[in-house]
Amino acid sequence: MELREEMLSKLLIEAERVLRNSYAPYSNVRVASAILSEGGRVYTGVNVENSSYGLTMCAERSAVSAMISGGDRSIIAIAIVTDYPEPLMPCGACRQVIVEFSQNPLIVSYSTSTNRVYTVRLSDIFPKPFKLMK
C-alpha cells in the first residue's frame, strides 16, 4: 500500500479527534493514536491510566488491540497525538507490540500544544527488536 500525505493527515486528524477521550488523571499527559492497517482501515486508541501504574494502557497498544479486534494484523503507519509540549515516541513496550504486527511502519507524532511534528520509521527508534522464529 502506498502511503500518501493525505493518509498521514487523516491519521493525525483521527488521533486528535479521540484525544479528548484519554484518561490521564495521574500524569495529566493525554495521548491518542491512530493506526493505518494494511487492509486500509484506521483504528484508534487512547492512553488509559490506572492508580496501579503498571496496569496503565498506552494509546498505541490500545489502537493495536482495536486493530486486532477488527480483524487486521499488519500496521502500515501510526499517528501519535499528545497535548504534551513535545511529540512523544512509543515507549519500549509499545515498540515491541508494534513490531509484532509490522515490518517497519512510519510513525508520525504531533503535539497539539506546540504544533511540533516528528516523523520516523520504527527501525530508527527500535533497531534490534526481540522476535521469536516462527
N, C-alpha and C positions, 0 to 999 in steps of 0.2 A: 504494500500500500504506500502510495506517495504521500508524504507529509507536507501539506501546503500551509502557507502562512495563515489563511483564513481558518484552518482547522485548529491551529495553535491558539488563535484568538478566541475561537469558540470554547476551547478547553478552559482558558483563563476566565472567560465570562461565566461558564458553568460552575467553576470552583468558587468564584466570587459570589455567585448567586446563593450558594449554600453556606458561605462563611458565617452568616448570622446564626446558623443552627449549631455552631460549635459549642461545646460545653467545657469551659475552661475556668472554673471558679478558683483554682489553686495557682496556676501560672499567670492567668489573665492574658495568655497568648492564644488567640484564636487561629486555627489552621484549617484549611479546606483543600481538597484535592479532587482532580478530575482525571480520569484515565480514558485514553482512546485505545480501544481494543483492536486487534487485527480484524475482527468482524465489522469494524466501523462504528461500533456503538460507544457511547460515552457513559461512564459510571462515576458517581461522585461519592465522597466520604468526608467526614469532619473528625477532628480530634474530640475524644470523649474522655475527660479526666475522671479520676476516682480518688477518694480520700486515701485509699490504699494504692499509692502511686504506681506500683508495679502492674496494676490492673488497667492502667490508662491505655486507651487505644488511639494510636496516631491516625491522622487523616488518610495517609497513604495506604496503610493496612486496611482501614475501613473501606476505602474505594476498591482495593483488591478483593476484599470479601464480597462486595456488591458485584464485581465483575464475575467472580466465580459463581455466585448465586444466579447471575444472569445467563450462565452457560458459556461464557467466553473463557479462554485460557491463555491468551497471548497479548502482552502490552506493547503498543507502538510508541506512545508518548504519555507523559504525566505532567499535569499542571499543578503547582502548589501555590496557594494564595494565603497570605497571612496579614494581620494588622500590625505585626512586629515591624520595627523600623528597617530591618534588613531582610531580604528574601531568605528563606530557610531551605536548606537541603534536607533530604530524608535522613533520619537517624540510622545508625548501623543496623538495627533490627528491620527497619523498613527496607533498607537496601538489600538485605538478604531475602526478604519476602519478594521484592520486586524482581530480583534476578531469577527467582524460581519460575517466573512467568514471562520472561522476556529474553531477547538476545542482547540488545543494547539500546534501550529506549532513550529518547530525548526527554530531558527534564527541564521544564521552564518554571522558574519560581518568581513570584511577584509580591511586592509589599504594597498594600493599599495605602499605608500611611506616608510613604516616601516616593511611590511610583517607580521604585528601582526594580529592575528585571535582571535575572541571572539565568543563563541557559547553558547546560552541559549535557553530555552523554553519561549514562550510568557508569560506563567503564572509566571515565575521567575521575570519578569520585570513589569508585569501588573496583579497582583494577584486578584483584585476585579473589573473587568470591568463592565461598565454600560450595561445592557441588558434589553430590554423590553420583557415581556412574549409574546409568540406567540400563 
